[in-house]
């Protein structure tokens, strides 16, 4: 079984330009390396978000206010907007 796979992704010009810039400056060895790190970060954030929502969701079932879960969602949305 293959340990990796290959996909093609179309990016807007601005994102493609920024990706090329980080490779040219030596921050990443290749565009693929930068994209792999971005996917790892996204998967991590996704897992953290799922755990937080799950935890706060259980609290709601115990009669607590839904506000903490809403604040967690806003926190992640704000972080995603900066990315």
C-alpha positions in Angstrom: 0.0 0.0 0.0 1.3 3.5 -0.9 2.2 5.7 2.0 1.3 8.9 0.1 -0.9 10.1 -2.7 -0.9 12.9 -5.2 -3.5 15.5 -5.8 -3.8 18.6 -7.9 -5.1 21.8 -6.4 -6.0 25.0 -8.2 -5.1 28.1 -6.2 -6.0 31.8 -6.7 -3.1 33.8 -8.2 -2.4 35.6 -5.0 -2.1 32.4 -2.9 0.0 30.8 -5.6 2.3 33.8 -5.6 2.6 33.7 -1.8 3.4 30.0 -2.0 6.1 30.6 -4.5 7.6 33.4 -2.4 7.9 31.2 0.7 9.7 28.6 -1.4 12.0 31.1 -3.1 13.0 32.6 0.2 13.9 29.2 1.5 11.2 29.0 4.2 10.2 25.7 2.6 12.1 23.4 0.3 9.2 23.0 -2.1 5.6 24.0 -2.6 4.6 20.5 -1.7 6.3 20.8 1.7 4.5 24.0 2.4 1.1 22.5 1.4 1.8 19.4 3.6 2.4 21.6 6.6 -0.7 23.6 5.9 -2.8 20.5 5.7 -1.3 19.2 8.9 -2.2 22.5 10.7 -5.7 22.4 9.3 -6.3 18.8 10.4 -4.9 19.7 13.9 -7.2 22.7 14.2 -10.1 20.6 13.0 -9.4 18.0 15.7 -9.1 20.6 18.4 -12.3 22.3 17.3 -14.2 18.9 17.3 -13.0 18.1 20.8 -13.9 21.6 22.1 -17.4 21.5 20.5 -17.9 18.0 21.8 -16.9 19.0 25.3 -19.1 22.1 25.3 -21.9 20.1 23.7 -22.0 17.7 26.6 -22.1 20.6 29.0 -25.2 21.9 27.2 -26.9 18.6 27.8 -26.3 19.0 31.5 -28.3 22.3 31.4 -25.4 24.7 30.9 -25.6 27.7 28.6 -24.5 27.2 25.0 -22.5 30.4 25.1 -19.1 28.8 25.7 -19.5 26.7 22.5 -20.4 29.8 20.5 -17.3 31.6 21.9 -15.1 28.6 20.8 -16.5 28.8 17.3 -15.9 32.5 17.1 -12.3 32.0 18.4 -11.6 29.5 15.6 -13.3 31.6 13.0 -11.1 34.6 14.0 -8.0 32.5 13.8 -9.0 31.1 10.4 -9.6 34.7 9.1 -6.0 35.6 10.0 -4.5 32.5 8.2 
